[in-house]
């Protein structure tokens, strides 16, 4: 018989049939409007929202977030996103933003590294 697959120390062996450790349907992903004066991009396109929605993510896009990239709210809704306020998008479990890598504190955290 073939040898068993190698694993990294301390990590369980991955299996193609094993479910993700945390169900995607339990997570929300927020896309707020970019705030930099010259920023016109949006973190996720409607095509990306389609892919994420298919695997179970609950995508929440701030109203008007895609306007700088010529993507309207209707396109996001048609691909599975929910249009929300900026505060609601920022309260999501995961927040997607463009631009300079910065400090986004996890919920309940008081410090960034």
N, C-alpha and C positions, 0 to 999 in steps of 0.2 A: 504493500500500500504506500501511497505518497506520504511524505512527512507532513505533519500538521503545519498550518501557516504560522509564520513568525509573528510575534506580537511585541509591542513596546512594553518595557517593564512597567508594571502597575496599571496597565490599561487592559480592559477585557477584549477578547477577540471580537472583531466585527462580523456580523452576519448579514447577508443581503435580506434575510427575512425578518430581522429584528426591527421593531418599531423605533422611532426616534425616542430619545430619553424623556422628552417633554413634548406632549402633543401640540402641533402647530395651531390647532383650532383653539387652544387655550391662550394663545398669544395674540396681542394686537401690535400692529406695526404702523407707526405714524409718520406722515410726510408733511412737515410744516412748510410754509412759504419761506424762501430764503430771505434773509434780512439785509445782506450786504447791498450797498447802493448800486453796484454795477453787476450784481449777480442776476443772470437770466435763466439759469438752469433749474431743473427740478430733480430731486433725488431718484424718483422712480417714474418711468414712462407707463402709459396704459398697458403696453405689452408686458412689462415687468409685473404689473399688478395682476394680469391674467395668469402668469406663471405661478406667482405666489398664492393666489386664490385657489388655484387647482390643487395645491398640496395642503390647503387648509388655513393659511394665514388670514387673519381679519385685518384688512388694510384700511386705514383711516387717513384720508387726504384732506388737508386744510383747504377750505373754499378759496379758489383762485390761485392755488399753489403752482399750477402749470401754465398760467397765462403768459409768463415771460418766455416760455418755450413753445408758445402757440398750441397748448394742449388745454382744452376746456374741461370743466367739471363733468359734463355729460359723458365725455370719453372715459373718464375714470369710473363713473357710475356704471357704464355699460360693460366694463371689464371686471366688476366685482367689488370696487372700493365703495366706502361710505364717505360722503362729504361731511366734514365736521368743522368746528371752530379751531382756531390756532391753539387755544389752551387744551382742547380735547386731543388734538394731534400730539402735543407735547407730553400728555399724560399717558401715552401708549407705553406698552412694555418695551418696545424697541423703537427708536426714532432714527429715521434716515435723513441725512442732510448732505449737501454738497459743500465744496469749498475747503477752506483751511481746516486741518485736523485740530479739533479743540477739545475742550473738556465738557463732556456731557455726564452729569452726575446721575447714577442710578437712583431710582426712587428710594427714599429713606437714607441716602448717603449724605454725609456732611462734608466730605473731602474728596478731591480729585488728585490723582497721581499723574 
